[in-house]
C-alpha cells in the first residue's frame, strides 16, 4: 500500500536520500510537471493508478509534506514509447529521449528493478497546487 498523509496518497519522487530532494525542488519551482511510474509497482502495492483530479501530497526524504500536486493527465504506455514531450515535462535536464532512458534505466537498476523497452509504465502529468510544510 502506498503511504498516506491524512486522506491523500503520498507522492514519493525518486529515492529518499538520493534524488528525491532534486526532483522535489523541480516540482516546487514549477519546472517538473510530469513523472513516470512502473505499472508493476501499483500491482505489487495493491494500489489503483492515479486519476485526473486526484490530489497527492509531495513528501521529502523524511516523509514530511512539502506540497500538494494535482494529477492533470494519466496515460498508460511502454517505457520505449515515452516521447520527447513527456521527457521535457519531466524536466530533469536530459538532452534527448535516449539520455533520459539511459538515466532512468540506471536509476532503476540501483534500486533492483530491471526495466525493458516493453515494460508498462504510467505517465502522470501534474501541477503544483501549494507549497507547504503543513499540507
Secondary structure, 3 states (H helix, E strand, C coil): CCCEECCEEEECCCCCCCCHHHHHHHHHCCCCCEEEEEHHHHHHHCCCCCCCCCEEEEECCCCCEEEEEEEEEEEEEEHHHCCHHHHHHHCCCCCCHHHHHHHHHHHHHHCCCCCCCCCEEEEEEEEEEEECCCC
